Amino acid sequence: MYRNSKSRLLAVGTLLIGLALAALVACSVVASPPTVQPPAATASQGASSPARPQAPGASGSATSVANPSGLAVIRESQLPAEGRRTLALIRQGGPFPYNRDGVTFGNFERLLPRKSGGYYKEYTVPTPGESDRGARRIVAGKDGEKYYTPDHYESFKFIAEGK
């Protein structure tokens, strides 16, 4: 009986240490600053570069998409410079500077039109002076529509691209 209890205690202790180590690793990954690399567009990258997942609306040029949301509109030219750069990265399919760029946006606030899960993807718009990703994002829908939020999903504006 003593040996069995001791084995269980050892197993539980080992599990707790493993969970603590996993949490430390996860925190260091989340807390580490992103590696920002400017997009390198060279002719030699064409067919030999590895395939990347296509970002929603990544067609290489500004597309004119109707506003399906009824939200206020912001022209692409009115976005902050960092927003215009993020929009350009979305169009070219990356590479994106933050590991959370391109993750599914859940639309839990229900401010954007309701769509099926996985329809929206979010991308960081860096904020000068912030030590983390900041509050600004562009959310892109599978049909090519894009929305800008300067306040971490408190409000959205439809982006009129190419304007």
C-alpha positions as CSV (number, residue, x, y, z in Angstrom):
1,M,0.0,0.0,0.0
2,Y,2.8,2.4,0.9
3,R,4.6,1.7,-2.3
4,N,1.4,2.3,-4.4
5,S,0.7,5.7,-2.7
6,K,4.3,6.7,-3.1
7,S,4.2,5.9,-6.8
8,R,1.0,7.9,-7.2
9,L,2.5,10.9,-5.4
10,L,5.6,10.7,-7.6
11,A,3.4,10.5,-10.8
12,V,1.4,13.5,-9.7
13,G,4.5,15.5,-8.8
14,T,6.1,14.7,-12.2
15,L,2.9,15.7,-13.9
16,L,2.8,19.0,-12.0
17,I,6.4,19.8,-12.8
18,G,5.8,19.0,-16.5
19,L,2.8,21.3,-16.6
20,A,4.8,24.1,-14.8
21,L,7.6,23.7,-17.4
22,A,5.1,23.8,-20.3
23,A,3.5,27.0,-18.9
24,L,7.0,28.6,-18.6
25,V,7.8,27.7,-22.2
26,A,4.4,29.0,-23.4
27,C,4.9,32.2,-21.5
28,S,8.3,32.8,-22.9
29,V,7.0,32.2,-26.4
30,V,4.1,34.6,-26.0
31,A,6.3,37.2,-24.2
32,S,9.1,37.2,-26.7
33,P,9.1,40.1,-29.1
34,P,8.2,39.2,-32.7
35,T,10.9,39.1,-35.3
36,V,9.9,41.8,-37.8
37,Q,11.3,41.1,-41.3
38,P,10.4,43.4,-44.1
39,P,8.9,41.6,-47.1
40,A,11.6,40.7,-49.6
41,A,10.2,40.8,-53.1
42,T,12.8,39.5,-55.5
43,A,12.4,37.9,-58.9
44,S,14.4,34.9,-57.8
45,Q,11.8,33.9,-55.2
46,G,9.1,33.1,-57.8
47,A,8.7,29.4,-58.4
48,S,11.4,28.2,-56.0
49,S,10.0,29.7,-52.8
50,P,7.9,27.4,-50.6
51,A,4.1,27.7,-50.9
52,R,2.4,29.8,-48.2
53,P,-1.2,29.7,-47.1
54,Q,-3.1,32.3,-49.1
55,A,-4.4,35.1,-46.9
56,P,-8.1,36.1,-47.5
57,G,-8.2,38.6,-50.3
58,A,-4.5,38.0,-51.1
59,S,-4.7,38.8,-54.8
60,G,-1.7,41.0,-55.1
61,S,-3.7,44.1,-55.8
62,A,-6.4,46.2,-54.2
63,T,-9.8,44.8,-54.9
64,S,-13.0,46.7,-54.8
65,V,-15.4,44.8,-52.7
66,A,-18.8,46.0,-51.7
67,N,-19.4,46.8,-48.0
68,P,-21.6,43.9,-46.8
69,S,-21.6,45.2,-43.2
70,G,-23.3,48.6,-43.2
71,L,-20.4,49.8,-41.0
72,A,-18.7,53.2,-41.6
73,V,-16.1,53.2,-44.3
74,I,-12.4,54.2,-44.0
75,R,-10.4,54.7,-47.2
76,E,-7.2,52.7,-47.6
77,S,-5.4,56.1,-47.9
78,Q,-6.8,57.1,-44.5
79,L,-5.3,54.1,-42.7
80,P,-2.2,54.8,-40.6
81,A,1.0,53.9,-42.5
82,E,1.3,50.7,-40.5
83,G,-2.2,49.7,-41.6
84,R,-1.4,50.3,-45.3
85,R,1.8,48.1,-44.9
86,T,-0.3,45.3,-43.2
87,L,-2.8,45.5,-46.0
88,A,0.0,45.1,-48.5
89,L,1.3,42.0,-46.7
90,I,-2.2,40.5,-46.7
91,R,-2.5,41.1,-50.4
92,Q,0.8,39.4,-51.1
93,G,0.1,36.5,-48.6
94,G,2.9,37.5,-46.1
95,P,5.3,36.9,-44.6
96,F,3.7,38.4,-41.5
97,P,5.8,39.8,-38.6
98,Y,3.7,38.3,-35.8
99,N,3.0,34.6,-35.2
100,R,-0.6,35.5,-34.4
101,D,-1.2,37.1,-37.8
102,G,-3.6,35.0,-39.9
103,V,-5.3,33.3,-37.0
104,T,-9.1,32.9,-37.0
105,F,-11.0,35.9,-35.7
106,G,-14.1,34.6,-33.9
107,N,-16.3,37.7,-34.2
108,F,-17.5,37.2,-30.7
109,E,-18.4,40.9,-30.5
110,R,-20.8,40.4,-33.3
111,L,-19.9,43.7,-34.9
112,L,-19.1,42.2,-38.3
113,P,-21.5,40.2,-40.4
114,R,-22.1,36.8,-39.0
115,K,-20.3,34.1,-40.9
116,S,-19.3,30.5,-40.4
117,G,-16.3,29.7,-38.2
118,G,-13.0,30.3,-39.8
119,Y,-14.4,32.9,-42.2
120,Y,-12.4,35.8,-40.7
121,K,-8.7,36.1,-40.2
122,E,-7.0,38.8,-38.1
123,Y,-3.7,40.6,-38.7
124,T,-1.7,43.0,-36.5
125,V,-1.3,46.7,-37.4
126,P,1.7,47.6,-35.3
127,T,1.4,50.6,-33.0
128,P,4.5,52.8,-32.7
129,G,5.7,53.0,-29.1
130,E,3.9,49.8,-28.0
131,S,6.0,47.0,-26.6
132,D,3.4,44.4,-27.7
133,R,1.1,43.9,-30.7
134,G,-1.0,46.9,-29.6
135,A,-4.8,47.2,-30.2
136,R,-4.9,47.8,-33.9
137,R,-5.9,45.0,-36.3
138,I,-7.2,44.3,-39.8
139,V,-9.7,41.6,-40.0
140,A,-10.1,40.0,-43.5
141,G,-13.1,37.9,-44.7
142,K,-12.8,35.0,-47.2
143,D,-14.8,37.0,-49.8
144,G,-12.1,39.7,-49.8
145,E,-13.7,42.3,-47.5
146,K,-11.5,43.9,-44.9
147,Y,-12.2,45.8,-41.7
148,Y,-10.0,48.0,-39.5
149,T,-10.2,48.2,-35.7
150,P,-8.1,50.8,-33.9
151,D,-9.3,49.7,-30.5
152,H,-9.0,45.9,-30.3
153,Y,-12.5,45.0,-31.6
154,E,-14.5,47.7,-29.8
155,S,-15.3,49.2,-33.2
156,F,-14.7,48.4,-36.9
157,K,-14.7,50.3,-40.2
158,F,-14.9,48.7,-43.6
159,I,-11.8,49.4,-45.6
160,A,-12.4,50.8,-49.1
161,E,-9.3,49.4,-50.8
162,G,-7.5,51.3,-53.6
163,K,-9.1,54.6,-52.5
